[in-house]
Amino acid sequence: MTDNAARQLAAELPDLEAYWMPFTGNRAFKSSPRMISRAEGVHCYTHDGKKLLDAVAGLWCCNAGHCHPKIVEAIQKQAETLDYSMAFQLGHPKVFELANRLSEISPEGIDYAFFVNSGSEAVDTALKMALAYHRLRGEGARTRLIGRARGYHGVGFGGISVGGISPNRKMFGAQLPGVDHLPHTHNLEHNARSRGLPEWGAHLADELENIVALHDASTIAAVIIEPIAGSAGVLLPPKGYLERIRKICDRHGILLIFDEVITGFGRAGDAFAARRFNVTPDLITVAKGLTSGAVPMGAVLAKGDIYDTFMTGPPGAIEFFHGYTYSGHPLAAAAGCAALDVYRDEGLFERARAMEQAFEDALHSLENEPHVIDVRNFGLIGAVELEPIADQPTARALAAFRSCFDNGVIVRTTGDILAFSPPLIIDEAQIEQIVESVRGALRAA
């Protein structure tokens, strides 16, 4: 950006100083801001009218595209009718409708929904459910939680404790006690350039048996993993890996939690990755695509026997001392119901499945471009991993991000990985535009 352009932009925008931006280099951004003022379908627009193809669906969340008219209309109508209703000891029709709708598309046996406001809150809620569930069953010694290296489970203290991304953890001192971690499944020697799920690595699930042997099963409450690790750079489960994790958990009475905040609602070519992989966990955390990103909302989806375990004591007693002021917010519930309507009526989960091959072929055409060390994909989620510049981690990916932005495409960076999760309405020409923008950025570098 030239000095004149920077001065003109500063004159047109509000003062940027007061806003402390999340997961952002604040000083760098404020010296050269990239401002989005509106969005529609697969495109975003800057304040000065620049058109950008959104290759990450906002932040893995706008699965039906931006500002879908049916979702917008549902939010508007709800705001005119009921703006807020207390979630404690009161309810409203839309939140019950949404719970029923989620039960209908969830894996068999997942029958209940507890609503929260984000993926981070969903994870902390699921961890609390797991601990309380075992205590109610007379196994209160089961307090240990098992996450996975390079896992991302939001930014609450529970989530960063079971998460395995070092920068998200290292600044914040002591976290939850009694947490251990499985190894991740990413291995460039064996899995580089895999199309779909890699063949190698199912045996890594057996490390859970070693953790059980170390701590004893009687102390372990739950294992939480992402079926596909998104924020760490699209790390795929090897064939058979999730099945083995499920069997080990069953063998030792350990609850299995799938974090599907990213993979839910069509991203993996089905309503949930659990359905696509035919592995049913005990709890599923969701958010993002639940409302297609239109209103913040998350949920924990639970098996019936977990819910039933809590339903004890006097009929009027509170069974689970947990919740949020905005749990099941009317506007969010309306957006969620409308999003599920759109997914169903427009066949977007099926469309995502049908677009997989074109997406895969286009991404893997980048394999031999400069600095590319891996390409991986599943459903409508993919990544291109770049060789880092010596002593400048993340610099290569950030340069590619800026180049793509300048050329009309928004991509996501995580470390030196470019990640992609386009809206489920993406077409082949738009996929080609994404890939050619990345190709140009890599060749220019």
DAUR-V494167 format. One record per residue. N is the residue number from 1. PSI is psi in whole degrees, -180 to 180 (999 if undefined). Layout:
N:PSI
N:PSI
This chain:
1:129
2:163
3:-40
4:-42
5:-40
6:-41
7:-39
8:-43
9:-44
10:-36
11:-28
12:-17
13:160
14:166
15:127
16:-9
17:-39
18:-20
19:117
20:105
21:143
22:144
23:47
24:143
25:94
26:-44
27:-43
28:-43
29:-47
30:-20
31:-21
32:74
33:148
34:101
35:126
36:128
37:-24
38:167
39:154
40:128
41:-124
42:8
43:147
44:160
45:136
46:170
47:-26
48:15
49:4
50:131
51:130
52:129
53:122
54:101
55:3
56:12
57:55
58:-91
59:67
60:21
61:-31
62:67
63:-32
64:10
65:170
66:142
67:46
68:128
69:-33
70:-35
71:-42
72:-46
73:-41
74:-40
75:-44
76:-46
77:-40
78:-41
79:-31
80:-21
81:-50
82:108
83:-34
84:144
85:133
86:137
87:-12
88:116
89:6
90:160
91:176
92:155
93:-39
94:-35
95:-34
96:-38
97:-44
98:-42
99:-44
100:-40
101:-39
102:-39
103:-36
104:-32
105:-3
106:162
107:152
108:133
109:-17
110:101
111:-6
112:149
113:129
114:121
115:141
116:-161
117:-3
118:170
119:-38
120:-46
121:-35
122:-42
123:-50
124:-36
125:-45
126:-40
127:-41
128:-39
129:-44
130:-46
131:-45
132:-37
133:-48
134:-38
135:-43
136:-28
137:7
138:16
139:55
140:-14
141:-13
142:89
143:-9
144:141
145:138
146:119
147:-152
148:143
149:139
150:11
151:149
152:124
153:42
154:-168
155:11
156:167
157:-34
158:-45
159:-41
160:-24
161:-46
162:-15
163:167
164:34
165:112
166:-49
167:-25
168:-11
169:-36
170:-23
171:-5
172:20
173:-152
174:139
175:-161
176:135
177:163
178:42
179:138
180:170
181:136
182:158
183:154
184:175
185:8
186:125
187:106
188:-31
189:-39
190:-28
191:-2
192:140
193:27
194:139
195:114
196:-153
197:135
198:152
199:-31
200:139
201:-1
202:-30
203:-19
204:-21
205:-29
206:-14
207:-24
208:-36
209:-37
210:-39
211:-40
212:-43
213:-35
214:-45
215:-19
216:133
217:-30
218:-9
219:-4
220:125
221:-48
222:154
223:132
224:127
225:155
226:129
227:-43
228:121
229:114
230:-58
231:-22
232:-5
233:33
234:71
235:120
236:146
237:130
238:155
239:127
240:-10
241:-50
242:-36
243:-41
244:-40
245:-45
246:-45
247:-38
248:-42
249:-44
250:-42
251:-33
252:11
253:29
254:134
255:144
256:124
257:126
258:124
259:101
260:31
261:-37
262:-43
263:-13
264:160
265:51
266:-16
267:-35
268:16
269:17
270:176
271:-40
272:150
273:-33
274:-39
275:-41
276:-40
277:-5
278:42
279:116
280:117
281:-179
282:-32
283:145
284:129
285:135
286:162
287:-136
288:-92
289:-9
290:-40
291:15
292:33
293:2
294:-37
295:137
296:129
297:143
298:176
299:157
300:124
301:129
302:148
303:153
304:-36
305:-27
306:-48
307:-47
308:-34
309:-33
310:-21
311:68
312:173
313:-175
314:145
315:-32
316:-1
317:148
318:127
319:-27
320:107
321:77
322:149
323:177
324:154
325:-38
326:18
327:126
328:34
329:137
330:-42
331:-39
332:-42
333:-40
334:-42
335:-39
336:-45
337:-42
338:-39
339:-42
340:-36
341:-46
342:-46
343:-43
344:-52
345:-32
346:3
347:40
348:-31
349:-42
350:-37
351:-42
352:-43
353:-41
354:-27
355:-6
356:-48
357:-43
358:-41
359:-45
360:-49
361:-42
362:-47
363:-45
364:-11
365:-11
366:0
367:-36
368:13
369:161
370:135
371:4
372:124
373:-12
374:149
375:134
376:155
377:157
378:139
379:-136
380:53
381:135
382:170
383:148
384:116
385:134
386:149
387:125
388:151
389:135
390:127
391:13
392:64
393:142
394:-13
395:-40
396:-44
397:-39
398:-37
399:-41
400:-40
401:-48
402:-40
403:-45
404:-43
405:-46
406:-26
407:16
408:23
409:134
410:122
411:172
412:140
413:144
414:110
415:-133
416:39
417:134
418:125
419:150
420:135
421:69
422:159
423:151
424:-9
425:5
426:147
427:176
428:-38
429:-38
430:-37
431:-43
432:-39
433:-42
434:-50
435:-40
436:-32
437:-43
438:-42
439:-45
440:-39
441:-41
442:-40
443:-36
444:-35
445:999
